[in-house]
Amino acid sequence: MRYLVIVEKGPQSFGAYVPDLPGCIAAGESREEVLTLIRESIEFHLEGLREDGHPVPSPSSSSEVIEVETA
């Protein structure tokens, strides 16, 4: 499955979350680190859902980049 991951750069670190998997988050010192950690978080999250007998949500989020002119 391919889930949309949102990566945000903060003042001193990076954060990531998965809109289709509420509570599935990660933080790291670099973009590369946070992407590694969010992959692990997704795998752990899905494993937990399965173990608890909950359905695994299908990916449904998408993204677009919108270009606008600034004054």
Sequence and secondary structure as in RCSB ss.txt:
>XXXX:A:sequence
MRYLVIVEKGPQSFGAYVPDLPGCIAAGESREEVLTLIRESIEFHLEGLREDGHPVPSPSSSSEVIEVETA
>XXXX:A:secstr
     EEEE SS EEEE TTSTT EEEESSHHHHHHHHHHHHHHHHHHHHHTT                  
